[in-house]
Amino acid sequence: MTTEMEKAGIPVVQVTSVVPVAKMVGSNRIVLGHGIVNPLGAPDLPLAEEKALRKDLVKQALDKLQNEADSDG
């Protein structure tokens, strides 16, 4: 899905815990998520720590979005 959105001119960042699969399907901007079930969170963490984790992951994604797509994900 990310590659089709990129083809349409919509920049995309994929947050995933399965980076090799994202690379295999052609994603250009990839951020390593926290876990398979909850890539953008960690319900087992205390609330303040989970919010910090989510904020950091979203910041990473926004930083990637601002940069040109690179070939190594």
RAFENDA-V190159 format. One record per residue. PSI is psi in radians with two decimals (999 if undefined). OMEGA is omega in whole degrees, -180 to 180 (NA if undefined). NEAR is the number of other ideal C-beta (glycine too) atoms within 10 Angstrom. Layout:
psi = {PSI & PSI}
omega = {OMEGA & OMEGA}
near = {NEAR & NEAR}
//
This chain:
psi = {-0.68 & -0.68 & -0.64 & -0.66 & -0.70 & -0.73 & -0.56 & 0.00 & 0.19 & 1.96 & 2.43 & 2.47 & 2.23 & 2.13 & 2.06 & 2.74 & -0.06 & 1.23 & -0.74 & -0.63 & -0.73 & -0.74 & -0.69 & -0.63 & -0.02 & 0.27 & 2.39 & -0.65 & 2.04 & 2.37 & 2.28 & 2.05 & 3.02 & -0.81 & 2.94 & -0.78 & -0.66 & 1.32 & -0.45 & 0.48 & 3.10 & 1.55 & -0.31 & -0.21 & 2.71 & 2.64 & -0.79 & -0.70 & -0.66 & -0.71 & -0.71 & -0.71 & -0.85 & -0.74 & -0.75 & -0.76 & -0.72 & -0.67 & -0.74 & -0.75 & -0.75 & -0.66 & -0.75 & -0.66 & -0.56 & -0.39 & 2.73 & 2.61 & 2.33 & 2.83 & -0.25 & 0.24 & 999}
omega = {-179 & -179 & 178 & 178 & 177 & 179 & 180 & 178 & 179 & 180 & -175 & 169 & 178 & 175 & -175 & 174 & -177 & -176 & -180 & 179 & 178 & 178 & -178 & -179 & 172 & 177 & -178 & -179 & -175 & 173 & 179 & 179 & -176 & -177 & -177 & -178 & -178 & -176 & -179 & 179 & 178 & -175 & 180 & 178 & 171 & -173 & -178 & 179 & 179 & 177 & 179 & 178 & 180 & 180 & 180 & -180 & 179 & 177 & 177 & -179 & 179 & 176 & 178 & -178 & 180 & -178 & 176 & 177 & 178 & -174 & -178 & 175 & NA}
near = {9 & 19 & 13 & 10 & 12 & 16 & 9 & 8 & 6 & 9 & 15 & 19 & 21 & 24 & 18 & 18 & 14 & 14 & 15 & 10 & 12 & 20 & 16 & 9 & 11 & 12 & 20 & 20 & 22 & 24 & 23 & 14 & 20 & 18 & 12 & 9 & 10 & 15 & 17 & 15 & 16 & 15 & 9 & 9 & 14 & 9 & 8 & 8 & 11 & 17 & 12 & 12 & 16 & 16 & 10 & 12 & 18 & 14 & 11 & 15 & 19 & 11 & 12 & 21 & 13 & 10 & 10 & 8 & 15 & 10 & 6 & 6 & 17}
//
